[in-house]
Amino acid sequence: MRDKVKTKEYYLGKLRFKEIGDYGDYLLIQKDEIEIHFFAFKGLNPKKNYGQVYIRTNDIEGLYNSFLEDRISIHPNGPLELKPWGQREFSLLDPDNNLLTFGQSA
């Protein structure tokens, strides 16, 4: 993360994670069974960031629709769809261009 305040605004405010630890340059968040750890990376160039996280869910439709209702921006190339590998997936980009892909077995 480049900016902890923006990271918190996105994950806590928009995606509804909760903070479980803040240790200066290290931030821990959680939602249900998902826990994500962030570290400060002031020099990160978002245009060159290739960070990604794959999150499995048992309610892909509900999660996708809740994000749409909350006006969370879905990745332009990542709407909910059935992939050739048998997963229903969609994707988001966080403020630092970390790719968050959510999936459920079809």
GIPEMO-V89934 format. One record per helix or strand of 3 or more residues. SS is the DSSP state (hx for helix, st for strand). FROM is the first residue (numbers start at 1). TO is the last residue. If there is no record, write none. Layout:
BEGIN
ss:SS from:FROM to:TO
ss:SS from:FROM to:TO
END
This chain:
BEGIN
ss:hx from:4 to:14
ss:st from:18 to:22
ss:st from:26 to:31
ss:st from:34 to:39
ss:hx from:46 to:48
ss:st from:52 to:56
ss:hx from:60 to:69
ss:st from:87 to:93
ss:st from:99 to:105
END
